[in-house]
Amino acid sequence: MRKLILCAVTAAVCFSSKAQTLKTPLPSPPQTIKQDFGISSIELSYSRPGVKNRKIFGELVPYGKVWRTGANSATTINFADDVTIGGTKIPAGKYGILTIPSLENWTIIVTKQTEVTNPADYKQESDMVRVNVKPIGLKDKVETFTMQFINVKPSACELQMMWENTVVVLPISSDVESVVMKQIDDEMNKDNRPYFQAALYYLNNGKDLNQAVAWFDKAIEQQPDGFWIYHQRANALAKLGKKNEAKASAQKSIELAKVAKNDDYVRLNEELLKTLK
């Protein structure tokens, strides 16, 4: 009898040990997305359940009740810099994302709570902001719950959520301009001045183009063979209506690009020259 018991215990231990090493696919696999945004980044972590022949919104995910917005662990979002959502400034940091779906309107909640998996644990007083958005119907079904960043621009992006035949979007913005302008002011008072980067920002963001050209000239002094600098200088001059100067800068860029065997910039300058005739 003692031998039988010992064998049974040994078998149970062996079975338990083997069972612990068994790996199977997760029914709602987690995903982490890191999106560069502004001058920093946003990181989103969530789990991705599937439709699996179920009716989702209004049944599996009830209307009018708090939803964890995913499965398994809580859905979280981490802002490396301050952002603005729904007119509210959200300081840099990690937050939870919750939603209250309904047929005509969704409430998207950014909360200080980062571990809400049970709606009963949610505390409205921890909300950072609530945003009401209209759900949009999709013709094609989205089998796996999907969150992603779309329409990413220097100072704005959108967090898109899709599942079944529904999509909602949360706008996010950042005051990038004031941050960058302060950086430029600070850096221009130092010895190693970032003339090219500052000039390019001015060119691409509707700032003083004459100042941009002056900084491109300084950048060329720092790097006389910078074909990319001459090209952007030509773009700035073209916007100022100084066609002849823009042509000369583009031609110089082509000359230097050929020496560097950079066909892309040769092509870019040739396309620019076509617009300056």
Secondary structure as GFF3:
##gff-version 3
##sequence-region A 1 277
A	DSSP	alpha_helix	2	20	.	.	.	ID=ss1
A	DSSP	beta_strand	30	37	.	.	.	ID=ss2
A	DSSP	beta_strand	40	47	.	.	.	ID=ss3
A	DSSP	beta_strand	76	79	.	.	.	ID=ss4
A	DSSP	beta_strand	83	85	.	.	.	ID=ss5
A	DSSP	beta_strand	88	90	.	.	.	ID=ss6
A	DSSP	beta_strand	93	100	.	.	.	ID=ss7
A	DSSP	beta_strand	106	111	.	.	.	ID=ss8
A	DSSP	three_ten_helix	119	121	.	.	.	ID=ss9
A	DSSP	three_ten_helix	124	126	.	.	.	ID=ss10
A	DSSP	beta_strand	127	133	.	.	.	ID=ss11
A	DSSP	beta_strand	136	150	.	.	.	ID=ss12
A	DSSP	beta_strand	156	173	.	.	.	ID=ss13
A	DSSP	alpha_helix	176	187	.	.	.	ID=ss14
A	DSSP	alpha_helix	195	204	.	.	.	ID=ss15
A	DSSP	alpha_helix	209	222	.	.	.	ID=ss16
A	DSSP	alpha_helix	227	239	.	.	.	ID=ss17
A	DSSP	alpha_helix	243	259	.	.	.	ID=ss18
A	DSSP	alpha_helix	263	274	.	.	.	ID=ss19
###
